Amino acid sequence: MTKMTKSLGIKDWLLRYKQLFLNPGLFFHDIRKEKEIGPVVIFVAVLSLIAAALNFVFALPSLIGQGASGVMQIVFSSIMIILEPIFTLLAIFLIAGVLYYLFRWIVSSKVDFAPLFKVVGYSRTIAVPYAIVSALLFFVFELATPGNLYASFASGAGILESTPTIVLFVLGGILSVASFIHVLYAMTSGVVLYENISFGKSIGMILLATIVVIVAILLLSGLVTGMIFAVLGTALA
Protein backbone atom coordinates (compact mmCIF):
# COMPACT_ATOMS: atom_id res chain seq x y z
CA MET A 1 0.00 0.00 0.00
CA THR A 2 1.70 3.12 -1.21
CA LYS A 3 -1.17 5.48 -1.91
CA MET A 4 -3.46 6.94 0.71
CA THR A 5 -6.86 8.06 -0.40
CA LYS A 6 -9.41 10.24 1.29
CA SER A 7 -12.06 7.54 1.11
CA LEU A 8 -11.05 4.24 2.68
CA GLY A 9 -13.02 1.02 2.77
CA ILE A 10 -12.74 -1.70 5.40
CA LYS A 11 -10.09 -3.55 3.38
CA ASP A 12 -8.09 -0.33 3.00
CA TRP A 13 -8.26 0.27 6.76
CA LEU A 14 -7.05 -3.28 7.45
CA LEU A 15 -4.17 -2.91 4.99
CA ARG A 16 -3.28 0.44 6.50
CA TYR A 17 -3.25 -1.01 10.01
CA LYS A 18 -1.22 -4.04 8.92
CA GLN A 19 1.42 -1.75 7.47
CA LEU A 20 1.43 0.42 10.61
CA PHE A 21 1.80 -2.61 12.87
CA LEU A 22 4.54 -4.35 10.85
CA ASN A 23 6.41 -1.43 9.31
CA PRO A 24 5.61 1.90 11.00
CA GLY A 25 8.48 3.69 9.27
CA LEU A 26 7.09 2.89 5.83
CA PHE A 27 3.57 3.67 7.02
CA PHE A 28 4.50 7.18 8.19
CA HIS A 29 6.42 7.74 4.96
CA ASP A 30 3.30 6.86 2.95
CA ILE A 31 1.03 9.26 4.84
CA ARG A 32 3.34 12.29 4.74
CA LYS A 33 0.91 14.04 2.38
CA GLU A 34 -2.01 13.43 4.72
CA LYS A 35 -2.36 16.94 6.11
CA GLU A 36 -5.65 16.65 8.00
CA ILE A 37 -5.97 15.00 11.41
CA GLY A 38 -9.49 13.74 10.72
CA PRO A 39 -8.39 10.29 9.47
CA VAL A 40 -6.25 9.59 12.54
CA VAL A 41 -9.03 10.75 14.89
CA ILE A 42 -11.46 8.32 13.24
CA PHE A 43 -8.82 5.57 13.20
CA VAL A 44 -8.08 5.95 16.92
CA ALA A 45 -11.74 6.32 17.92
CA VAL A 46 -12.87 3.21 16.05
CA LEU A 47 -10.04 0.99 17.31
CA SER A 48 -10.41 2.25 20.88
CA LEU A 49 -14.14 1.55 20.76
CA ILE A 50 -13.57 -1.98 19.43
CA ALA A 51 -10.89 -2.69 22.07
CA ALA A 52 -13.09 -1.40 24.91
CA ALA A 53 -16.07 -3.44 23.72
CA LEU A 54 -14.03 -6.65 23.41
CA ASN A 55 -12.45 -6.13 26.81
CA PHE A 56 -15.94 -5.76 28.27
CA VAL A 57 -17.16 -8.95 26.57
CA PHE A 58 -14.12 -10.96 27.72
CA ALA A 59 -14.43 -9.69 31.30
CA LEU A 60 -18.19 -10.21 31.55
CA PRO A 61 -18.13 -13.91 32.64
CA SER A 62 -15.90 -13.08 35.61
CA LEU A 63 -18.19 -10.22 36.69
CA ILE A 64 -21.46 -12.14 36.58
CA GLY A 65 -22.33 -13.58 39.96
CA GLN A 66 -20.21 -11.09 41.91
CA GLY A 67 -23.20 -9.44 43.53
CA ALA A 68 -23.46 -5.68 43.86
CA SER A 69 -19.75 -5.12 43.14
CA GLY A 70 -20.04 -7.10 39.91
CA VAL A 71 -23.08 -5.10 38.82
CA MET A 72 -21.28 -1.83 39.53
CA GLN A 73 -18.26 -3.02 37.57
CA ILE A 74 -20.46 -4.02 34.63
CA VAL A 75 -22.12 -0.59 34.64
CA PHE A 76 -18.74 1.15 34.89
CA SER A 77 -17.28 -0.97 32.06
CA SER A 78 -20.31 -0.24 29.89
CA ILE A 79 -19.82 3.49 30.36
CA MET A 80 -16.10 3.15 29.63
CA ILE A 81 -16.86 1.65 26.22
CA ILE A 82 -18.17 5.08 25.22
CA LEU A 83 -15.60 7.12 27.14
CA GLU A 84 -12.51 5.12 26.11
CA PRO A 85 -12.14 6.78 22.66
CA ILE A 86 -12.52 10.22 24.25
CA PHE A 87 -9.90 9.56 26.95
CA THR A 88 -7.54 8.00 24.39
CA LEU A 89 -7.81 10.96 22.04
CA LEU A 90 -7.32 13.36 24.97
CA ALA A 91 -4.13 11.54 26.03
CA ILE A 92 -2.85 11.61 22.45
CA PHE A 93 -3.60 15.33 22.19
CA LEU A 94 -1.73 16.03 25.44
CA ILE A 95 1.34 13.96 24.52
CA ALA A 96 1.48 15.47 21.02
CA GLY A 97 1.08 18.95 22.52
CA VAL A 98 3.91 18.45 25.01
CA LEU A 99 6.10 17.01 22.23
CA TYR A 100 5.32 20.06 20.08
CA TYR A 101 6.53 22.49 22.75
CA LEU A 102 9.54 20.34 23.66
CA PHE A 103 10.71 20.42 20.05
CA ARG A 104 10.13 24.15 19.91
CA TRP A 105 12.01 24.89 23.13
CA ILE A 106 14.77 22.27 23.25
CA VAL A 107 15.79 21.72 19.62
CA SER A 108 14.30 24.92 18.15
CA SER A 109 12.31 22.88 15.65
CA LYS A 110 9.68 24.41 13.39
CA VAL A 111 7.55 21.28 13.55
CA ASP A 112 3.81 21.59 13.10
CA PHE A 113 1.35 20.07 15.55
CA ALA A 114 -0.54 17.95 12.99
CA PRO A 115 2.36 15.60 12.06
CA LEU A 116 3.12 14.95 15.73
CA PHE A 117 -0.55 14.27 16.44
CA LYS A 118 -0.60 11.77 13.57
CA VAL A 119 2.53 10.02 14.80
CA VAL A 120 1.32 9.75 18.40
CA GLY A 121 -2.24 8.85 17.40
CA TYR A 122 -1.50 6.15 14.88
CA SER A 123 1.29 4.69 17.04
CA ARG A 124 -1.04 4.48 20.04
CA THR A 125 -3.37 2.14 18.14
CA ILE A 126 -0.58 -0.46 17.97
CA ALA A 127 -1.34 -1.23 21.62
CA VAL A 128 -4.88 -2.36 20.76
CA PRO A 129 -4.03 -5.95 19.63
CA TYR A 130 -1.88 -6.45 22.73
CA ALA A 131 -4.74 -5.29 24.97
CA ILE A 132 -7.21 -7.58 23.18
CA VAL A 133 -4.89 -10.59 23.48
CA SER A 134 -4.38 -9.83 27.17
CA ALA A 135 -8.14 -9.66 27.74
CA LEU A 136 -8.64 -12.86 25.74
CA LEU A 137 -6.06 -14.67 27.86
CA PHE A 138 -7.88 -13.56 30.99
CA PHE A 139 -11.15 -14.84 29.48
CA VAL A 140 -9.64 -18.25 28.60
CA PHE A 141 -7.99 -18.68 31.99
CA GLU A 142 -11.23 -17.65 33.72
CA LEU A 143 -13.16 -20.36 31.89
CA ALA A 144 -10.48 -23.04 32.20
CA THR A 145 -9.59 -22.70 35.88
CA PRO A 146 -11.63 -23.02 39.08
CA GLY A 147 -12.22 -20.03 41.29
CA ASN A 148 -12.52 -16.43 40.20
CA LEU A 149 -9.52 -14.78 38.61
CA TYR A 150 -11.18 -11.39 38.64
CA ALA A 151 -11.51 -11.50 42.43
CA SER A 152 -7.84 -12.52 42.75
CA PHE A 153 -6.61 -9.68 40.57
CA ALA A 154 -9.00 -7.18 42.11
CA SER A 155 -7.69 -7.94 45.61
CA GLY A 156 -4.07 -8.00 44.49
CA ALA A 157 -3.10 -10.32 47.33
CA GLY A 158 -4.42 -13.39 45.50
CA ILE A 159 -2.33 -13.01 42.37
CA LEU A 160 0.53 -15.20 43.61
CA GLU A 161 -1.64 -17.78 45.35
CA SER A 162 -2.15 -20.13 42.38
CA THR A 163 -0.35 -21.21 39.22
CA PRO A 164 -3.01 -19.86 36.80
CA THR A 165 -2.91 -16.37 38.30
CA ILE A 166 0.91 -16.36 38.30
CA VAL A 167 1.05 -17.49 34.65
CA LEU A 168 -1.57 -14.92 33.67
CA PHE A 169 0.24 -12.19 35.60
CA VAL A 170 3.56 -13.01 33.86
CA LEU A 171 1.99 -13.22 30.39
CA GLY A 172 0.14 -9.97 30.99
CA GLY A 173 3.38 -8.30 32.03
CA ILE A 174 5.18 -9.56 28.92
CA LEU A 175 2.38 -8.29 26.68
CA SER A 176 2.42 -4.89 28.41
CA VAL A 177 6.19 -4.51 27.96
CA ALA A 178 6.01 -5.68 24.33
CA SER A 179 3.18 -3.24 23.66
CA PHE A 180 5.07 -0.32 25.20
CA ILE A 181 8.24 -1.07 23.21
CA HIS A 182 6.29 -1.51 19.97
CA VAL A 183 4.39 1.76 20.42
CA LEU A 184 7.58 3.61 21.40
CA TYR A 185 9.37 2.23 18.33
CA ALA A 186 6.53 3.34 16.05
CA MET A 187 6.43 6.84 17.55
CA THR A 188 10.19 7.13 17.28
CA SER A 189 10.13 6.02 13.63
CA GLY A 190 7.58 8.70 12.81
CA VAL A 191 9.34 11.46 14.73
CA VAL A 192 12.71 10.60 13.17
CA LEU A 193 11.14 10.74 9.71
CA TYR A 194 9.28 14.02 10.19
CA GLU A 195 11.86 15.82 12.35
CA ASN A 196 15.07 14.42 10.85
CA ILE A 197 16.66 13.92 14.28
CA SER A 198 18.56 10.99 15.80
CA PHE A 199 16.76 7.90 17.02
CA GLY A 200 18.08 8.36 20.57
CA LYS A 201 17.02 11.99 20.81
CA SER A 202 13.59 11.08 19.47
CA ILE A 203 13.13 8.39 22.14
CA GLY A 204 14.22 10.83 24.84
CA MET A 205 11.71 13.46 23.70
CA ILE A 206 8.84 10.96 23.55
CA LEU A 207 9.60 9.50 26.98
CA LEU A 208 9.91 12.97 28.49
CA ALA A 209 6.59 14.05 26.98
CA THR A 210 4.90 10.89 28.24
CA ILE A 211 6.28 11.38 31.76
CA VAL A 212 5.15 15.01 31.82
CA VAL A 213 1.61 14.05 30.79
CA ILE A 214 1.41 11.18 33.30
CA VAL A 215 2.63 13.39 36.16
CA ALA A 216 0.21 16.15 35.16
CA ILE A 217 -2.71 13.70 35.06
CA LEU A 218 -1.77 12.23 38.45
CA LEU A 219 -1.49 15.67 40.01
CA LEU A 220 -4.80 16.75 38.51
CA SER A 221 -6.48 13.53 39.65
CA GLY A 222 -5.12 14.01 43.17
CA LEU A 223 -6.33 17.60 43.21
CA VAL A 224 -9.81 16.69 42.00
CA THR A 225 -10.04 13.77 44.46
CA GLY A 226 -8.94 16.02 47.31
CA MET A 227 -11.54 18.62 46.37
CA ILE A 228 -14.28 15.97 46.24
CA PHE A 229 -13.39 14.61 49.67
CA ALA A 230 -13.18 18.14 51.06
CA VAL A 231 -16.67 18.94 49.74
CA LEU A 232 -18.06 15.66 51.07
CA GLY A 233 -16.39 16.23 54.43
CA THR A 234 -17.90 19.69 54.69
CA ALA A 235 -21.33 18.43 53.68
CA LEU A 236 -21.26 15.59 56.22
CA ALA A 237 -19.86 17.71 59.06
VOGU-3710 file (C-alpha; in Angstrom, 3 decimals, decimal comma):
1> mtkmtkslgi> 0,000/0,000/0,000  1,699/3,118/-1,206  -1,169/5,478/-1,910  -3,457/6,943/0,712  -6,864/8,057/-0,402  -9,412/10,243/1,288  -12,063/7,541/1,109  -11,050/4,243/2,680  -13,022/1,020/2,770  -12,741/-1,696/5,402
11> kdwllrykql> -10,094/-3,545/3,377  -8,088/-0,330/3,005  -8,256/0,265/6,759  -7,055/-3,280/7,448  -4,172/-2,914/4,995  -3,280/0,435/6,500  -3,248/-1,006/10,006  -1,221/-4,038/8,924  1,416/-1,751/7,470  1,431/0,420/10,607
21> flnpglffhd> 1,804/-2,614/12,865  4,538/-4,355/10,849  6,414/-1,433/9,309  5,610/1,896/11,003  8,478/3,691/9,265  7,086/2,891/5,825  3,567/3,672/7,016  4,501/7,176/8,186  6,416/7,743/4,964  3,299/6,856/2,948
31> irkekeigpv> 1,027/9,261/4,841  3,340/12,292/4,745  0,915/14,038/2,376  -2,012/13,425/4,716  -2,360/16,940/6,115  -5,648/16,650/7,999  -5,969/14,997/11,414  -9,495/13,741/10,720  -8,387/10,286/9,467  -6,247/9,595/12,542
41> vifvavlsli> -9,032/10,751/14,886  -11,465/8,318/13,237  -8,818/5,573/13,196  -8,083/5,953/16,918  -11,738/6,319/17,924  -12,871/3,211/16,054  -10,043/0,986/17,306  -10,408/2,252/20,877  -14,139/1,551/20,759  -13,565/-1,975/19,431
51> aaalnfvfal> -10,894/-2,691/22,068  -13,090/-1,404/24,908  -16,073/-3,440/23,716  -14,032/-6,646/23,406  -12,447/-6,126/26,807  -15,937/-5,765/28,272  -17,159/-8,952/26,574  -14,123/-10,962/27,724  -14,432/-9,695/31,304  -18,187/-10,215/31,546
61> psligqgasg> -18,127/-13,910/32,642  -15,904/-13,079/35,606  -18,191/-10,219/36,689  -21,457/-12,144/36,579  -22,325/-13,577/39,957  -20,207/-11,095/41,913  -23,199/-9,445/43,527  -23,455/-5,680/43,856  -19,755/-5,121/43,145  -20,044/-7,096/39,915
71> vmqivfssim> -23,079/-5,101/38,816  -21,280/-1,830/39,532  -18,256/-3,024/37,572  -20,461/-4,015/34,634  -22,124/-0,585/34,643  -18,741/1,145/34,890  -17,278/-0,969/32,061  -20,307/-0,241/29,890  -19,816/3,485/30,361  -16,095/3,152/29,630
81> iilepiftll> -16,861/1,648/26,218  -18,168/5,078/25,223  -15,604/7,117/27,144  -12,513/5,123/26,110  -12,139/6,775/22,662  -12,521/10,224/24,248  -9,903/9,556/26,946  -7,537/7,999/24,395  -7,805/10,962/22,036  -7,321/13,356/24,966
91> aifliagvly> -4,133/11,542/26,031  -2,854/11,606/22,451  -3,599/15,327/22,193  -1,735/16,032/25,436  1,339/13,963/24,519  1,478/15,474/21,024  1,075/18,948/22,520  3,906/18,447/25,006  6,099/17,011/22,229  5,318/20,055/20,085
101> ylfrwivssk> 6,531/22,486/22,745  9,542/20,345/23,656  10,710/20,419/20,049  10,128/24,147/19,909  12,010/24,885/23,127  14,767/22,268/23,250  15,790/21,719/19,623  14,301/24,925/18,148  12,310/22,880/15,654  9,676/24,412/13,395
111> vdfaplfkvv> 7,550/21,276/13,552  3,806/21,594/13,097  1,345/20,071/15,552  -0,543/17,948/12,987  2,362/15,602/12,058  3,121/14,950/15,729  -0,551/14,268/16,444  -0,603/11,766/13,566  2,525/10,016/14,802  1,317/9,747/18,404
121> gysrtiavpy> -2,235/8,852/17,396  -1,495/6,148/14,876  1,288/4,690/17,039  -1,036/4,484/20,037  -3,366/2,142/18,136  -0,584/-0,462/17,970  -1,340/-1,229/21,625  -4,877/-2,359/20,755  -4,033/-5,948/19,632  -1,881/-6,448/22,728
131> aivsallffv> -4,742/-5,294/24,967  -7,206/-7,579/23,185  -4,888/-10,592/23,480  -4,377/-9,833/27,175  -8,144/-9,662/27,744  -8,636/-12,861/25,741  -6,057/-14,671/27,863  -7,880/-13,559/30,993  -11,147/-14,837/29,485  -9,644/-18,248/28,600
141> felatpgnly> -7,987/-18,678/31,994  -11,228/-17,650/33,717  -13,165/-20,362/31,889  -10,482/-23,042/32,203  -9,594/-22,700/35,882  -11,633/-23,024/39,079  -12,220/-20,030/41,291  -12,524/-16,433/40,203  -9,524/-14,779/38,609  -11,177/-11,391/38,645
151> asfasgagil> -11,512/-11,504/42,427  -7,840/-12,519/42,751  -6,609/-9,676/40,566  -8,996/-7,176/42,114  -7,693/-7,938/45,605  -4,066/-8,000/44,491  -3,101/-10,317/47,326  -4,424/-13,389/45,496  -2,326/-13,010/42,372  0,531/-15,205/43,614
161> estptivlfv> -1,638/-17,784/45,348  -2,155/-20,130/42,375  -0,350/-21,213/39,220  -3,007/-19,857/36,802  -2,909/-16,368/38,301  0,911/-16,363/38,302  1,050/-17,485/34,653  -1,568/-14,918/33,667  0,238/-12,191/35,600  3,558/-13,006/33,856
171> lggilsvasf> 1,988/-13,225/30,394  0,138/-9,971/30,994  3,385/-8,305/32,028  5,176/-9,562/28,920  2,383/-8,288/26,682  2,422/-4,892/28,407  6,187/-4,510/27,956  6,012/-5,676/24,330  3,176/-3,239/23,663  5,074/-0,317/25,203
181> ihvlyamtsg> 8,242/-1,072/23,208  6,291/-1,512/19,973  4,391/1,757/20,417  7,575/3,606/21,397  9,372/2,231/18,332  6,529/3,340/16,046  6,433/6,837/17,545  10,186/7,132/17,277  10,134/6,019/13,634  7,583/8,697/12,814
191> vvlyenisfg> 9,342/11,464/14,732  12,711/10,596/13,169  11,141/10,738/9,715  9,282/14,023/10,193  11,856/15,816/12,349  15,068/14,423/10,852  16,663/13,924/14,283  18,557/10,991/15,802  16,760/7,898/17,021  18,081/8,359/20,572
201> ksigmillat> 17,018/11,993/20,811  13,593/11,084/19,466  13,132/8,388/22,140  14,216/10,828/24,843  11,711/13,456/23,700  8,843/10,963/23,547  9,595/9,497/26,980  9,908/12,973/28,490  6,587/14,050/26,978  4,899/10,889/28,243
211> ivvivailll> 6,276/11,375/31,762  5,152/15,014/31,821  1,613/14,052/30,785  1,405/11,177/33,304  2,629/13,389/36,157  0,205/16,149/35,160  -2,714/13,696/35,060  -1,769/12,228/38,451  -1,492/15,675/40,007  -4,804/16,750/38,506
221> sglvtgmifa> -6,476/13,530/39,653  -5,125/14,006/43,170  -6,330/17,602/43,207  -9,813/16,686/41,999  -10,037/13,771/44,457  -8,939/16,021/47,309  -11,542/18,625/46,368  -14,285/15,973/46,237  -13,387/14,614/49,671  -13,175/18,139/51,056
231> vlgtala> -16,666/18,936/49,741  -18,063/15,659/51,074  -16,391/16,228/54,432  -17,900/19,691/54,693  -21,333/18,431/53,678  -21,265/15,588/56,221  -19,857/17,707/59,058
//
